[in-house]
Amino acid sequence: MVATDNKKRLFKGRVISDKMDKTVVVLFEQKYVHPKFQKVLKKTKKYKVHDSENKAKEGDVVEFYQVRPLSKEKYMCLHRVVTPAAIGI
């Protein structure tokens, strides 16, 4: 038997909405090079992330990871707030 690595893959994104209770919407951006045209493209996806303590606010940069489905659209959980949003801008 092969030992498996239990580390979760962490994603990093920016909170774009914190209006729901214990849930934030995070925008995840991924850059990649097109195989034929060699152009750098940007792919974005919105994730609903479970935030049990309501720590994350709009504009924060956060890390999150995948868990079992918590609801119909929510299967990510907040790991930590990396950078808080700038205040007074």
N, C-alpha and C positions, 0 to 999 in steps of 0.2 A: 504494500500500500504506500502511496505517496502522501507525504505530509502537505496539507494545504495551508496557504497563507491567509490568515483571517483579517488582514488589514483592508479597510474600506478605501475605495478610490474617492478622493476628495475633489469636488468641483468648486470653482470660485466664480462668483457672479455679483451683480449689483441689485439691491432691493429696489423695485420700482413701485411696489404697493404694499402698505401695511395696514389696510383698512379692515381686514378680517381678524377675528379673534383666534389666536394661536396659529396663524398662518400668514406667511408673507409670499409675495410673488417675486421671483428672482429671475433676472435676465442673464442668461449664460451665453457668452460669445466665444466662438471657436474659429480660428483662422487656419486655412489650409491652402496648399498650392495645387492648382488645377493640373492634372497629369499631362494634358496635351498642350495647353496654352501657357503654362508656367506663370499664371497670374495668381496673386494672393487674393483669395476670396474670404468673406466673412459670413459665417452661418450663425444665426441666433435662435435661441429657444427659450421659452418662458417655463419655469417650473414653479409649482406650488409647494412650498417648503414648510414643514411643521416646525413651529417656534413655540414650544410649550411655556416659556417664561415671558414671551412678548419682548425680547431683548432687542431685536433688530428693528431699525427705523428706516424710513424711506431715504435712499441715497447711500446707505451703508454698503460696504463691500464685505461679503460673508463667504464662509466655506460651508458646504453641505455635502451629504452623502446619501446613497440609496438605501432604503429599508423596505420591509414588506409593505404592501399597499395599506395605507391608513384610511383611505376613502376612495371615491371613484377617480379623482384626479390627483391625489396627493400620495406620493411614494418617496419623498425626499425628507431628510431631517437635518436641522441646523446643527453644525458642529461648533462654530464660533464666529464672532464678528471680528473681521480682520482690521478694517479701517472704518471708524465711525464717520457719519456724514459731516461735512463742514457746516459749522453753525454761523448764521448771520451773513450768508452770501446773498 
